[in-house]
Each structure stands twice: as structure tokens, then as C-alpha cells.
Amino acid sequence: MIFFKTDEEIELLRQSNILVSKTLGYISGLLKVGVTGKKIDSAAEEFIRDHGGIPGFKGYKGFPATLCLSKNAEVVHGIPDEYAFTESDIISVDCGVLLNGFYGDSAYTFAFKNVGSDVLDLMKVTKKALYLGIEKCVPGNRIGDISFAIQQFCEKEHSYGIVRELVGHGVGRNLHEEPDVPNFGSKGKGPLLKPGMVIAIEPMVNLGDKKVRQLNDGWTIITRDGRPSVHFEHSVAIRPNGYDILSDHSYIENSIKNNIEIHDI
């Protein structure tokens, strides 16, 4: 069942997503060579709670941390640990917040200064694909129109691998709601987009093959070929006249400009 949101509920969802965005912006300034994922995760949890929110991921189906922090060949659901970041790492940070009864959900991939141009290109393409998908979020379109736009750009135009096993989703009073939002598919297929729907669109794109596997920790998804993967995500409301992006990556992008160790893509 798809839960349609009122204007008032969408504004509450926006507040949740802005707190997610501010959290990601805050930790953007903490990403340094030698810093560990555990330290970033602890800072994120403190920031969220200090601003009246509850970490949306911590404890969700047993997940042990506030952030999903996935590095290099890890696609998503990485668990923050004592690994110290190096100047050649990329780090996908996915954050969820529960505030006023509604969830916010957004993700961004960061690259340290020694990351190669091939991976930076993958990041640029994946980030652009997110917005190409969002442009299809208008009433009368279908989920497949979003999926096709992302797949066409990443796979057909750039020959990257779109992950099949993981997809975007509805978001609201629950972290994961219907409908699923795949990053691959056909135009005109899937649920009809109607005002009041709120969905999280999140392309997960591999530099190499699309195939993935799960690590023994029961959470971390990694590329089968060991090549890097990139992940960007926004939560988006469908409005009568078009789309409304509820999360805001400008908090991250403004912070990155002041962090000389992170690429500004």
C-alpha cells in the first residue's frame, strides 16, 4: 500500500530531511585522512540527538550504527568501524533521521584528494543520474520513467553497472514504504506517480560489473569484482505541479568547499 501524505505531513518530512542534510553537512567537515568511521558515526549521532531527532538507522532490523558508511568497493550498508580513512578512499554516507514521527533519508559519496579521475567521473555521472531521475517525478509519469532515466544515463551512455538487488523506496512514517524505486526499468511501467507520494531515489552505480555480494557481517554489500561503487540519494515529494526535493545537498556542498581534503564534484 502506498501512503499519500498531506501538505502538512510533507512539511514534517522536510524537517526530518533537513536534519539529515545538516547532519551530512556537519560530518563533511570532519572527514579527514586518519579519521575513523566510528568517530564520524559517533559525531553524527550526537548531532542528530542534539537537534531533537533520533537516528533512523540505529537498531533498524538490528543495524548497529547511526550511519551506513560504505567505502570504495562497498556499495551500501557498511558498518562504521576503526578503519582510518586514506587519501585514496571514497566514502558513501547514508543517513536517516526520525523527527516528529517522520523519517528523513539521504546519502552522498565523498572522495578524498588522491582518488583517481575514473572514480571521480563515476561520481559525477551518478550524481547527475539522481537529478535526471528526479526530473521524472511529475504526476502522470510512472516509477519506470524514473528508473529508465537513471539506467539509460549510467548504463547506456556511460557503461557503468547499475546494482539490481537494491532499490529506492517510499518514505514517511516508516523508513521503507511502498513503492520500490529501482534504478533500472522501462518507461511507462510501475506505479503511477500522484501528488502526495514521497519517495527516496538512490542510484547505486558500480565502476565495473553490476553484480554484488553481501559480507559475513550480514549488512555490507560489496561489488563482486572489487571495483568502486558510488551512491547518492534524495527524498522527493510528488506535488500537483511537479517534484519537491525535501533533502538538501547544499549543506554538504558548502561544507566540502571548506574541506581541502575532499573533492568538490
C-alpha positions in Angstrom: 0.0 0.0 0.0 1.3 3.5 -0.9 0.7 6.1 1.8 -0.1 9.5 0.4 1.0 12.5 2.5 -0.9 15.7 3.2 0.8 19.1 2.7 1.3 19.3 6.5 2.9 15.8 6.6 5.2 16.7 3.7 6.5 19.7 5.7 7.2 17.4 8.6 9.1 15.1 6.2 11.0 18.2 5.0 12.1 18.9 8.6 13.3 15.4 9.0 15.2 15.5 5.8 16.8 18.9 6.5 18.1 17.5 9.8 19.6 14.6 7.7 21.1 17.1 5.4 22.5 19.2 8.2 24.0 16.1 9.7 25.7 15.1 6.5 26.9 18.7 6.1 28.3 18.6 9.6 30.2 15.3 9.1 31.5 16.6 5.8 33.7 18.9 7.7 35.0 16.0 9.9 36.2 13.8 7.0 40.0 13.8 7.2 42.7 11.4 6.4 43.3 9.3 9.5 39.8 9.7 11.0 37.8 6.6 11.6 34.2 5.7 10.6 33.4 5.1 14.3 34.4 8.7 15.1 32.2 10.0 12.3 29.3 7.9 13.4 29.5 9.0 17.0 29.6 12.6 15.9 26.6 12.1 13.7 24.5 10.5 16.4 25.4 13.3 18.9 24.4 15.9 16.3 21.1 14.3 15.5 20.1 13.9 19.1 21.3 17.5 20.0 18.8 18.7 17.3 15.8 16.7 18.7 16.0 13.8 16.3 16.5 10.1 16.7 19.0 8.2 14.5 16.7 6.4 12.0 19.1 3.6 11.1 20.4 2.6 14.6 18.6 -0.5 15.7 16.6 -0.8 12.5 16.4 -4.5 11.9 19.4 -4.8 14.2 21.7 -2.3 12.3 24.3 -1.2 14.9 25.1 2.3 13.9 23.7 5.8 13.1 25.3 6.0 9.6 25.7 3.5 6.8 29.3 4.2 5.9 30.5 2.4 2.8 34.0 2.8 1.4 35.4 2.1 -2.0 34.0 -1.3 -3.3 31.3 -1.3 -0.6 28.0 -0.3 -2.2 25.8 0.3 0.8 25.0 -0.7 4.4 28.7 -0.5 5.5 29.1 -0.5 9.3 31.4 2.2 10.7 34.5 0.7 12.2 38.1 1.6 13.3 39.4 1.8 9.7 41.2 5.1 9.3 40.5 6.9 6.0 43.2 7.3 3.5 43.7 9.9 0.8 42.7 7.4 -1.9 39.3 6.5 -0.4 35.7 7.2 -1.4 33.1 7.1 1.3 29.4 6.8 0.8 27.5 8.1 3.8 23.8 7.3 4.1 21.9 8.9 7.0 18.4 8.5 8.3 16.6 10.5 11.0 13.2 10.2 12.8 11.8 13.5 13.8 8.2 14.4 14.6 7.0 11.0 13.6 8.5 11.0 10.1 11.7 9.8 8.6 14.3 11.6 6.5 16.7 9.7 4.3 19.6 11.0 2.1 23.1 9.9 1.0 26.2 11.4 -0.5 29.5 10.0 -1.7 32.7 11.8 -0.7 36.1 11.4 -2.4 39.5 12.2 -0.8 42.0 14.1 -2.8 44.0 11.2 -4.2 41.0 9.4 -5.8 41.5 8.7 -9.5 39.8 10.5 -12.3 37.9 7.4 -13.3 36.2 7.2 -9.9 35.5 11.0 -9.9 33.8 10.6 -13.3 31.7 7.8 -11.9 30.7 10.1 -9.0 29.7 12.9 -11.4 27.6 10.6 -13.6 25.8 9.0 -10.6 25.1 12.4 -9.1 23.7 13.7 -12.4 21.7 10.5 -12.8 20.0 11.2 -9.4 18.7 14.5 -10.7 17.7 13.1 -14.1 15.5 10.6 -12.2 14.1 13.4 -10.0 13.1 15.3 -13.2 10.7 12.5 -14.0 8.9 12.9 -10.6 5.8 14.6 -12.0 2.2 13.5 -11.7 1.1 11.2 -14.6 4.6 9.6 -15.0 5.3 6.2 -13.6 8.1 4.8 -11.4 9.6 3.2 -14.5 10.2 6.6 -16.0 12.5 7.4 -13.1 14.2 4.0 -13.4 14.7 4.3 -17.2 16.2 7.8 -17.0 18.8 6.6 -14.4 19.6 3.4 -16.3 19.8 5.0 -19.7 22.3 7.6 -18.5 24.5 5.3 -16.4 24.5 2.1 -18.3 23.7 3.0 -21.9 25.6 6.3 -22.1 28.4 5.6 -19.7 28.7 1.8 -19.5 28.6 1.6 -15.7 26.9 -1.1 -13.7 23.5 -0.4 -12.1 23.0 -2.5 -8.9 19.8 -4.6 -9.3 19.4 -6.1 -5.8 18.9 -2.7 -4.0 16.4 0.0 -4.9 14.9 3.2 -3.7 11.7 3.3 -1.8 8.8 5.2 -0.4 9.4 7.1 2.9 7.2 8.5 5.5 6.1 7.3 9.0 8.2 4.2 8.1 11.8 4.3 6.8 10.9 2.0 4.0 7.5 2.1 2.4 6.0 1.2 -0.9 6.7 1.7 -3.8 10.0 0.4 -4.7 12.0 2.7 -6.9 14.5 0.7 -9.0 17.4 2.3 -10.8 16.6 0.2 -13.9 13.4 -0.4 -15.8 11.1 0.6 -18.7 9.3 3.8 -19.5 5.6 3.8 -18.6 5.8 0.8 -16.2 5.3 0.6 -12.5 3.1 2.6 -10.1 1.6 5.9 -11.3 3.1 9.0 -9.7 0.5 11.0 -7.9 0.6 14.1 -5.6 1.3 13.2 -2.0 3.7 10.4 -2.8 7.2 10.7 -1.2 10.0 8.5 -2.5 13.7 8.1 -1.8 15.6 8.0 -5.1 19.1 6.5 -4.7 21.2 5.4 -7.7 23.8 2.8 -6.7 26.3 2.6 -9.6 29.4 0.5 -10.0 32.5 1.4 -11.9 32.6 -2.2 -13.2 30.1 -5.0 -13.2 26.6 -4.7 -11.7 27.0 -7.8 -9.6 27.2 -7.5 -5.8 27.5 -9.8 -2.8 26.9 -9.5 1.0 29.7 -9.7 3.5 29.6 -12.0 6.5 28.6 -9.1 8.8 25.1 -9.6 7.4 24.9 -6.0 6.2 27.7 -4.7 4.0 27.0 -5.0 0.3 30.2 -5.1 -1.9 30.9 -5.3 -5.6 31.8 -8.8 -6.8 34.6 -7.5 -8.9 36.1 -5.4 -6.1 35.8 -2.1 -8.1 34.4 1.1 -6.6 30.7 1.9 -6.2 29.0 5.2 -5.7 25.7 6.2 -4.1 23.7 9.4 -4.0 20.2 9.8 -2.6 17.4 12.4 -2.2 13.9 12.2 -0.7 11.4 13.7 -3.1 7.7 14.6 -2.8 5.4 14.5 -5.8 3.4 17.7 -6.0 0.5 18.7 -8.3 2.9 20.8 -10.4 6.0 18.7 -10.2 8.6 17.5 -7.8 9.8 18.9 -4.4 13.2 17.8 -3.2 12.9 17.5 0.6 16.6 16.8 1.4 19.2 19.4 0.6 22.7 18.6 -0.5 23.8 22.2 -0.4 24.6 21.8 3.3 27.2 19.1 2.2 28.5 21.0 -0.8 29.0 24.2 1.1 30.9 22.3 3.8 33.1 20.5 1.2 34.2 23.8 -0.1 36.0 24.4 3.2 37.5 20.9 3.5 40.7 20.8 1.5 41.0 17.0 1.8 37.7 16.3 0.0 37.0 16.8 -3.8 34.2 19.2 -4.7 32.4 17.4 -7.6 
